Amino acid sequence: MMMIVFITIIIATFIIHKCHYNTDTIFVVVVVALLITGFSWYISSTEKGKRIVKDFTSNVSGGIHRQVKAYDINGETENQAIY
């Protein structure tokens, strides 16, 4: 998380410097930097944030792989599928 904060501060400083310290630009850059810092803290430091990341990763990667087998009355395997 600290790396994200440092990168955000560096980018914010660069943008403020390039815009010649315009008051409106400084306000917008500070608000966006605070939002990025708060969001990265929430994702990395709270359990709900960690669950959100885990759910998103599972959804993007195709979920949990499951193997399903169907048996006939004698206990022999009829069908097998991997989801």
Biopython code that builds the backbone (N, CA, C, O; Angstrom):
import numpy as np
from Bio.PDB.StructureBuilder import StructureBuilder

atoms = [
    (1, "MET", "N", (0.812, -1.183, 0.000)),
    (1, "MET", "CA", (0.000, 0.000, 0.000)),
    (1, "MET", "C", (0.864, 1.260, 0.000)),
    (1, "MET", "O", (0.513, 2.260, -0.625)),
    (2, "MET", "N", (1.963, 1.207, 0.682)),
    (2, "MET", "CA", (2.830, 2.383, 0.758)),
    (2, "MET", "C", (3.356, 2.758, -0.624)),
    (2, "MET", "O", (3.544, 3.937, -0.924)),
    (3, "MET", "N", (3.592, 1.757, -1.459)),
    (3, "MET", "CA", (4.075, 2.038, -2.805)),
    (3, "MET", "C", (3.025, 2.823, -3.601)),
    (3, "MET", "O", (3.367, 3.744, -4.342)),
    (4, "ILE", "N", (1.756, 2.459, -3.446)),
    (4, "ILE", "CA", (0.682, 3.177, -4.138)),
    (4, "ILE", "C", (0.616, 4.623, -3.653)),
    (4, "ILE", "O", (0.424, 5.538, -4.454)),
    (5, "VAL", "N", (0.774, 4.830, -2.353)),
    (5, "VAL", "CA", (0.748, 6.188, -1.795)),
    (5, "VAL", "C", (1.916, 7.009, -2.343)),
    (5, "VAL", "O", (1.731, 8.160, -2.737)),
    (6, "PHE", "N", (3.109, 6.429, -2.370)),
    (6, "PHE", "CA", (4.273, 7.153, -2.884)),
    (6, "PHE", "C", (4.109, 7.500, -4.362)),
    (6, "PHE", "O", (4.413, 8.619, -4.775)),
    (7, "ILE", "N", (3.633, 6.550, -5.154)),
    (7, "ILE", "CA", (3.424, 6.807, -6.581)),
    (7, "ILE", "C", (2.368, 7.893, -6.773)),
    (7, "ILE", "O", (2.516, 8.763, -7.630)),
    (8, "THR", "N", (1.301, 7.839, -5.974)),
    (8, "THR", "CA", (0.250, 8.857, -6.065)),
    (8, "THR", "C", (0.798, 10.238, -5.739)),
    (8, "THR", "O", (0.473, 11.208, -6.423)),
    (9, "ILE", "N", (1.622, 10.339, -4.706)),
    (9, "ILE", "CA", (2.212, 11.629, -4.330)),
    (9, "ILE", "C", (3.134, 12.144, -5.432)),
    (9, "ILE", "O", (3.125, 13.335, -5.742)),
    (10, "ILE", "N", (3.924, 11.259, -6.019)),
    (10, "ILE", "CA", (4.839, 11.674, -7.087)),
    (10, "ILE", "C", (4.060, 12.176, -8.304)),
    (10, "ILE", "O", (4.388, 13.220, -8.868)),
    (11, "ILE", "N", (3.032, 11.431, -8.704)),
    (11, "ILE", "CA", (2.229, 11.848, -9.860)),
    (11, "ILE", "C", (1.503, 13.158, -9.565)),
    (11, "ILE", "O", (1.439, 14.041, -10.421)),
    (12, "ALA", "N", (0.956, 13.287, -8.355)),
    (12, "ALA", "CA", (0.254, 14.523, -7.988)),
    (12, "ALA", "C", (1.204, 15.715, -8.015)),
    (12, "ALA", "O", (0.841, 16.785, -8.505)),
    (13, "THR", "N", (2.402, 15.544, -7.498)),
    (13, "THR", "CA", (3.390, 16.627, -7.507)),
    (13, "THR", "C", (3.757, 17.019, -8.934)),
    (13, "THR", "O", (3.880, 18.203, -9.247)),
    (14, "PHE", "N", (3.929, 16.031, -9.787)),
    (14, "PHE", "CA", (4.266, 16.302, -11.186)),
    (14, "PHE", "C", (3.153, 17.080, -11.889)),
    (14, "PHE", "O", (3.428, 18.037, -12.612)),
    (15, "ILE", "N", (1.906, 16.676, -11.679)),
    (15, "ILE", "CA", (0.774, 17.363, -12.319)),
    (15, "ILE", "C", (0.657, 18.798, -11.815)),
    (15, "ILE", "O", (0.440, 19.719, -12.603)),
    (16, "ILE", "N", (0.798, 18.989, -10.509)),
    (16, "ILE", "CA", (0.713, 20.346, -9.945)),
    (16, "ILE", "C", (1.834, 21.225, -10.504)),
    (16, "ILE", "O", (1.610, 22.392, -10.823)),
    (17, "HIS", "N", (3.028, 20.667, -10.622)),
    (17, "HIS", "CA", (4.159, 21.433, -11.154)),
    (17, "HIS", "C", (3.936, 21.803, -12.621)),
    (17, "HIS", "O", (4.221, 22.931, -13.023)),
    (18, "LYS", "N", (3.430, 20.868, -13.420)),
    (18, "LYS", "CA", (3.198, 21.128, -14.844)),
    (18, "LYS", "C", (2.084, 22.145, -15.077)),
    (18, "LYS", "O", (2.097, 22.850, -16.086)),
    (19, "CYS", "N", (1.126, 22.231, -14.166)),
    (19, "CYS", "CA", (0.014, 23.179, -14.320)),
    (19, "CYS", "C", (0.304, 24.516, -13.657)),
    (19, "CYS", "O", (-0.609, 25.321, -13.474)),
    (20, "HIS", "N", (1.543, 24.765, -13.298)),
    (20, "HIS", "CA", (1.994, 26.045, -12.749)),
    (20, "HIS", "C", (1.232, 26.451, -11.486)),
    (20, "HIS", "O", (0.902, 27.622, -11.300)),
    (21, "TYR", "N", (0.964, 25.497, -10.645)),
    (21, "TYR", "CA", (0.374, 25.725, -9.326)),
    (21, "TYR", "C", (-0.978, 26.433, -9.394)),
    (21, "TYR", "O", (-1.274, 27.283, -8.554)),
    (22, "ASN", "N", (-1.783, 26.098, -10.366)),
    (22, "ASN", "CA", (-3.137, 26.627, -10.494)),
    (22, "ASN", "C", (-3.972, 26.116, -9.317)),
    (22, "ASN", "O", (-3.920, 24.927, -9.003)),
    (23, "THR", "N", (-4.737, 26.987, -8.663)),
    (23, "THR", "CA", (-5.492, 26.627, -7.458)),
    (23, "THR", "C", (-6.522, 25.538, -7.728)),
    (23, "THR", "O", (-6.658, 24.602, -6.939)),
    (24, "ASP", "N", (-7.246, 25.654, -8.836)),
    (24, "ASP", "CA", (-8.249, 24.634, -9.164)),
    (24, "ASP", "C", (-7.598, 23.277, -9.406)),
    (24, "ASP", "O", (-8.106, 22.247, -8.966)),
    (25, "THR", "N", (-6.480, 23.288, -10.104)),
    (25, "THR", "CA", (-5.775, 22.039, -10.386)),
    (25, "THR", "C", (-5.261, 21.410, -9.103)),
    (25, "THR", "O", (-5.347, 20.194, -8.929)),
    (26, "ILE", "N", (-4.733, 22.218, -8.216)),
    (26, "ILE", "CA", (-4.228, 21.695, -6.944)),
    (26, "ILE", "C", (-5.358, 21.034, -6.167)),
    (26, "ILE", "O", (-5.179, 19.947, -5.618)),
    (27, "PHE", "N", (-6.526, 21.684, -6.114)),
    (27, "PHE", "CA", (-7.660, 21.124, -5.386)),
    (27, "PHE", "C", (-8.080, 19.779, -5.974)),
    (27, "PHE", "O", (-8.282, 18.817, -5.233)),
    (28, "VAL", "N", (-8.212, 19.705, -7.287)),
    (28, "VAL", "CA", (-8.637, 18.457, -7.940)),
    (28, "VAL", "C", (-7.604, 17.358, -7.725)),
    (28, "VAL", "O", (-7.964, 16.219, -7.430)),
    (29, "VAL", "N", (-6.339, 17.685, -7.869)),
    (29, "VAL", "CA", (-5.280, 16.684, -7.706)),
    (29, "VAL", "C", (-5.242, 16.172, -6.272)),
    (29, "VAL", "O", (-5.069, 14.973, -6.054)),
    (30, "VAL", "N", (-5.400, 17.052, -5.296)),
    (30, "VAL", "CA", (-5.394, 16.626, -3.891)),
    (30, "VAL", "C", (-6.592, 15.726, -3.599)),
    (30, "VAL", "O", (-6.449, 14.716, -2.909)),
    (31, "VAL", "N", (-7.766, 16.077, -4.112)),
    (31, "VAL", "CA", (-8.957, 15.246, -3.886)),
    (31, "VAL", "C", (-8.782, 13.870, -4.515)),
    (31, "VAL", "O", (-9.089, 12.859, -3.883)),
    (32, "VAL", "N", (-8.297, 13.819, -5.743)),
    (32, "VAL", "CA", (-8.090, 12.528, -6.415)),
    (32, "VAL", "C", (-7.027, 11.708, -5.685)),
    (32, "VAL", "O", (-7.183, 10.497, -5.528)),
    (33, "ALA", "N", (-5.951, 12.352, -5.241)),
    (33, "ALA", "CA", (-4.905, 11.642, -4.504)),
    (33, "ALA", "C", (-5.452, 11.070, -3.199)),
    (33, "ALA", "O", (-5.117, 9.945, -2.826)),
    (34, "LEU", "N", (-6.291, 11.835, -2.505)),
    (34, "LEU", "CA", (-6.899, 11.329, -1.268)),
    (34, "LEU", "C", (-7.843, 10.160, -1.549)),
    (34, "LEU", "O", (-7.885, 9.198, -0.782)),
    (35, "LEU", "N", (-8.596, 10.240, -2.641)),
    (35, "LEU", "CA", (-9.480, 9.127, -3.010)),
    (35, "LEU", "C", (-8.686, 7.864, -3.325)),
    (35, "LEU", "O", (-9.057, 6.777, -2.884)),
    (36, "ILE", "N", (-7.609, 7.993, -4.075)),
    (36, "ILE", "CA", (-6.780, 6.828, -4.405)),
    (36, "ILE", "C", (-6.165, 6.244, -3.147)),
    (36, "ILE", "O", (-6.150, 5.026, -2.973)),
    (37, "THR", "N", (-5.657, 7.099, -2.265)),
    (37, "THR", "CA", (-5.057, 6.624, -1.018)),
    (37, "THR", "C", (-6.094, 5.938, -0.137)),
    (37, "THR", "O", (-5.823, 4.874, 0.419)),
    (38, "GLY", "N", (-7.273, 6.532, -0.003)),
    (38, "GLY", "CA", (-8.330, 5.928, 0.814)),
    (38, "GLY", "C", (-8.804, 4.605, 0.248)),
    (38, "GLY", "O", (-9.024, 3.651, 0.993)),
    (39, "PHE", "N", (-8.963, 4.543, -1.066)),
    (39, "PHE", "CA", (-9.405, 3.302, -1.701)),
    (39, "PHE", "C", (-8.364, 2.200, -1.534)),
    (39, "PHE", "O", (-8.716, 1.054, -1.251)),
    (40, "SER", "N", (-7.090, 2.536, -1.706)),
    (40, "SER", "CA", (-6.053, 1.512, -1.547)),
    (40, "SER", "C", (-5.956, 1.052, -0.094)),
    (40, "SER", "O", (-5.686, -0.121, 0.166)),
    (41, "TRP", "N", (-6.174, 1.965, 0.855)),
    (41, "TRP", "CA", (-6.193, 1.559, 2.267)),
    (41, "TRP", "C", (-7.359, 0.615, 2.525)),
    (41, "TRP", "O", (-7.192, -0.411, 3.184)),
    (42, "TYR", "N", (-8.542, 0.956, 2.010)),
    (42, "TYR", "CA", (-9.739, 0.139, 2.231)),
    (42, "TYR", "C", (-9.554, -1.266, 1.661)),
    (42, "TYR", "O", (-9.908, -2.252, 2.306)),
    (43, "ILE", "N", (-9.004, -1.354, 0.461)),
    (43, "ILE", "CA", (-8.828, -2.652, -0.195)),
    (43, "ILE", "C", (-7.791, -3.505, 0.534)),
    (43, "ILE", "O", (-7.950, -4.722, 0.625)),
    (44, "SER", "N", (-6.735, -2.886, 1.051)),
    (44, "SER", "CA", (-5.650, -3.681, 1.624)),
    (44, "SER", "C", (-5.721, -3.840, 3.136)),
    (44, "SER", "O", (-5.041, -4.710, 3.680)),
    (45, "SER", "N", (-6.518, -3.033, 3.837)),
    (45, "SER", "CA", (-6.468, -3.059, 5.298)),
    (45, "SER", "C", (-7.749, -3.507, 5.978)),
    (45, "SER", "O", (-7.753, -3.698, 7.194)),
    (46, "THR", "N", (-8.832, -3.682, 5.242)),
    (46, "THR", "CA", (-10.067, -4.132, 5.871)),
    (46, "THR", "C", (-10.430, -5.516, 5.348)),
    (46, "THR", "O", (-10.080, -5.876, 4.223)),
    (47, "GLU", "N", (-11.124, -6.279, 6.160)),
    (47, "GLU", "CA", (-11.511, -7.632, 5.753)),
    (47, "GLU", "C", (-12.513, -7.600, 4.606)),
    (47, "GLU", "O", (-12.454, -8.434, 3.702)),
    (48, "LYS", "N", (-13.425, -6.647, 4.639)),
    (48, "LYS", "CA", (-14.379, -6.534, 3.532)),
    (48, "LYS", "C", (-13.656, -6.215, 2.229)),
    (48, "LYS", "O", (-14.003, -6.755, 1.179)),
    (49, "GLY", "N", (-12.665, -5.351, 2.290)),
    (49, "GLY", "CA", (-11.875, -5.037, 1.102)),
    (49, "GLY", "C", (-11.135, -6.250, 0.576)),
    (49, "GLY", "O", (-11.060, -6.463, -0.634)),
    (50, "LYS", "N", (-10.587, -7.050, 1.490)),
    (50, "LYS", "CA", (-9.884, -8.267, 1.073)),
    (50, "LYS", "C", (-10.846, -9.263, 0.438)),
    (50, "LYS", "O", (-10.483, -9.953, -0.515)),
    (51, "ARG", "N", (-12.086, -9.344, 0.963)),
    (51, "ARG", "CA", (-13.091, -10.231, 0.358)),
    (51, "ARG", "C", (-13.481, -9.744, -1.030)),
    (51, "ARG", "O", (-13.685, -10.548, -1.939)),
    (52, "ILE", "N", (-13.584, -8.437, -1.194)),
    (52, "ILE", "CA", (-13.914, -7.881, -2.510)),
    (52, "ILE", "C", (-12.836, -8.256, -3.523)),
    (52, "ILE", "O", (-13.146, -8.655, -4.646)),
    (53, "VAL", "N", (-11.580, -8.128, -3.130)),
    (53, "VAL", "CA", (-10.479, -8.480, -4.027)),
    (53, "VAL", "C", (-10.516, -9.967, -4.350)),
    (53, "VAL", "O", (-10.317, -10.353, -5.502)),
    (54, "LYS", "N", (-10.768, -10.808, -3.346)),
    (54, "LYS", "CA", (-10.815, -12.254, -3.567)),
    (54, "LYS", "C", (-11.981, -12.626, -4.485)),
    (54, "LYS", "O", (-11.817, -13.455, -5.380)),
    (55, "ASP", "N", (-13.154, -12.025, -4.278)),
    (55, "ASP", "CA", (-14.301, -12.284, -5.150)),
    (55, "ASP", "C", (-14.017, -11.848, -6.579)),
    (55, "ASP", "O", (-14.325, -12.574, -7.524)),
    (56, "PHE", "N", (-13.436, -10.675, -6.741)),
    (56, "PHE", "CA", (-13.130, -10.178, -8.082)),
    (56, "PHE", "C", (-12.124, -11.087, -8.775)),
    (56, "PHE", "O", (-12.284, -11.407, -9.953)),
    (57, "THR", "N", (-11.088, -11.505, -8.051)),
    (57, "THR", "CA", (-10.082, -12.393, -8.630)),
    (57, "THR", "C", (-10.700, -13.719, -9.036)),
    (57, "THR", "O", (-10.382, -14.253, -10.098)),
    (58, "SER", "N", (-11.576, -14.251, -8.203)),
    (58, "SER", "CA", (-12.245, -15.510, -8.515)),
    (58, "SER", "C", (-13.146, -15.360, -9.732)),
    (58, "SER", "O", (-13.179, -16.250, -10.582)),
    (59, "ASN", "N", (-13.871, -14.263, -9.833)),
    (59, "ASN", "CA", (-14.761, -14.046, -10.977)),
    (59, "ASN", "C", (-13.986, -13.874, -12.275)),
    (59, "ASN", "O", (-14.409, -14.367, -13.320)),
    (60, "VAL", "N", (-12.867, -13.187, -12.218)),
    (60, "VAL", "CA", (-12.085, -12.936, -13.423)),
    (60, "VAL", "C", (-11.365, -14.197, -13.891)),
    (60, "VAL", "O", (-11.232, -14.427, -15.093)),
    (61, "SER", "N", (-10.902, -15.011, -12.948)),
    (61, "SER", "CA", (-10.127, -16.197, -13.315)),
    (61, "SER", "C", (-10.995, -17.405, -13.624)),
    (61, "SER", "O", (-10.458, -18.476, -13.907)),
    (62, "GLY", "N", (-12.305, -17.275, -13.582)),
    (62, "GLY", "CA", (-13.178, -18.394, -13.927)),
    (62, "GLY", "C", (-13.744, -19.115, -12.727)),
    (62, "GLY", "O", (-14.453, -20.107, -12.895)),
    (63, "GLY", "N", (-13.464, -18.662, -11.537)),
    (63, "GLY", "CA", (-14.040, -19.266, -10.340)),
    (63, "GLY", "C", (-13.286, -20.497, -9.869)),
    (63, "GLY", "O", (-12.153, -20.752, -10.275)),
    (64, "ILE", "N", (-13.944, -21.247, -9.006)),
    (64, "ILE", "CA", (-13.357, -22.454, -8.436)),
    (64, "ILE", "C", (-13.593, -23.605, -9.405)),
    (64, "ILE", "O", (-14.707, -23.792, -9.894)),
    (65, "HIS", "N", (-12.547, -24.372, -9.681)),
    (65, "HIS", "CA", (-12.686, -25.532, -10.555)),
    (65, "HIS", "C", (-13.272, -26.689, -9.759)),
    (65, "HIS", "O", (-12.795, -27.025, -8.675)),
    (66, "ARG", "N", (-14.312, -27.287, -10.315)),
    (66, "ARG", "CA", (-14.988, -28.397, -9.643)),
    (66, "ARG", "C", (-15.049, -29.586, -10.577)),
    (66, "ARG", "O", (-15.147, -29.437, -11.795)),
    (67, "GLN", "N", (-14.989, -30.756, -9.993)),
    (67, "GLN", "CA", (-15.122, -31.984, -10.766)),
    (67, "GLN", "C", (-16.395, -32.683, -10.303)),
    (67, "GLN", "O", (-16.550, -32.993, -9.122)),
    (68, "VAL", "N", (-17.306, -32.929, -11.247)),
    (68, "VAL", "CA", (-18.600, -33.524, -10.933)),
    (68, "VAL", "C", (-18.674, -34.892, -11.589)),
    (68, "VAL", "O", (-18.389, -35.040, -12.778)),
    (69, "LYS", "N", (-19.062, -35.895, -10.798)),
    (69, "LYS", "CA", (-19.224, -37.253, -11.327)),
    (69, "LYS", "C", (-20.650, -37.711, -11.070)),
    (69, "LYS", "O", (-21.212, -37.471, -10.001)),
    (70, "ALA", "N", (-21.227, -38.375, -12.065)),
    (70, "ALA", "CA", (-22.562, -38.959, -11.924)),
    (70, "ALA", "C", (-22.407, -40.473, -11.904)),
    (70, "ALA", "O", (-21.729, -41.050, -12.754)),
    (71, "TYR", "N", (-23.044, -41.110, -10.924)),
    (71, "TYR", "CA", (-22.935, -42.562, -10.766)),
    (71, "TYR", "C", (-24.272, -43.219, -11.085)),
    (71, "TYR", "O", (-25.335, -42.645, -10.849)),
    (72, "ASP", "N", (-24.201, -44.436, -11.626)),
    (72, "ASP", "CA", (-25.432, -45.194, -11.836)),
    (72, "ASP", "C", (-25.765, -45.959, -10.564)),
    (72, "ASP", "O", (-25.081, -45.816, -9.551)),
    (73, "ILE", "N", (-26.798, -46.758, -10.617)),
    (73, "ILE", "CA", (-27.276, -47.455, -9.422)),
    (73, "ILE", "C", (-26.274, -48.484, -8.896)),
    (73, "ILE", "O", (-26.309, -48.835, -7.717)),
    (74, "ASN", "N", (-25.374, -48.972, -9.770)),
    (74, "ASN", "CA", (-24.365, -49.957, -9.369)),
    (74, "ASN", "C", (-23.085, -49.308, -8.846)),
    (74, "ASN", "O", (-22.167, -50.007, -8.416)),
    (75, "GLY", "N", (-23.021, -48.002, -8.879)),
    (75, "GLY", "CA", (-21.838, -47.310, -8.372)),
    (75, "GLY", "C", (-20.785, -47.045, -9.428)),
    (75, "GLY", "O", (-19.688, -46.584, -9.112)),
    (76, "GLU", "N", (-21.109, -47.331, -10.680)),
    (76, "GLU", "CA", (-20.174, -47.068, -11.772)),
    (76, "GLU", "C", (-20.327, -45.614, -12.238)),
    (76, "GLU", "O", (-21.410, -45.032, -12.175)),
    (77, "THR", "N", (-19.229, -45.056, -12.700)),
    (77, "THR", "CA", (-19.265, -43.679, -13.180)),
    (77, "THR", "C", (-19.911, -43.620, -14.557)),
    (77, "THR", "O", (-19.474, -44.298, -15.487)),
    (78, "GLU", "N", (-20.958, -42.804, -14.680)),
    (78, "GLU", "CA", (-21.618, -42.619, -15.973)),
    (78, "GLU", "C", (-21.062, -41.399, -16.696)),
    (78, "GLU", "O", (-20.610, -41.503, -17.836)),
    (79, "ASN", "N", (-21.093, -40.283, -16.059)),
    (79, "ASN", "CA", (-20.640, -39.026, -16.665)),
    (79, "ASN", "C", (-19.663, -38.339, -15.727)),
    (79, "ASN", "O", (-19.721, -38.480, -14.505)),
    (80, "GLN", "N", (-18.780, -37.602, -16.337)),
    (80, "GLN", "CA", (-17.831, -36.833, -15.544)),
    (80, "GLN", "C", (-17.639, -35.487, -16.234)),
    (80, "GLN", "O", (-17.428, -35.422, -17.445)),
    (81, "ALA", "N", (-17.712, -34.434, -15.465)),
    (81, "ALA", "CA", (-17.542, -33.090, -16.024)),
    (81, "ALA", "C", (-16.676, -32.259, -15.089)),
    (81, "ALA", "O", (-16.716, -32.412, -13.868)),
    (82, "ILE", "N", (-15.909, -31.394, -15.684)),
    (82, "ILE", "CA", (-15.083, -30.463, -14.908)),
    (82, "ILE", "C", (-15.569, -29.057, -15.219)),
    (82, "ILE", "O", (-15.596, -28.634, -16.375)),
    (83, "TYR", "N", (-15.951, -28.342, -14.170)),
    (83, "TYR", "CA", (-16.429, -26.965, -14.325)),
    (83, "TYR", "C", (-15.435, -26.014, -13.747)),
    (83, "TYR", "O", (-15.650, -24.803, -13.777)),
]
sb = StructureBuilder()
sb.init_structure("model")
sb.init_model(0)
sb.init_chain("A")
sb.init_seg("    ")
for serial, (resi, resn, name, xyz) in enumerate(atoms, 1):
    if name == "N":
        sb.init_residue(resn, " ", resi, " ")
    sb.init_atom(name, np.array(xyz, "f"), 0.0, 1.0, " ", f" {name:<3s}", serial, name[0])
structure = sb.get_structure()
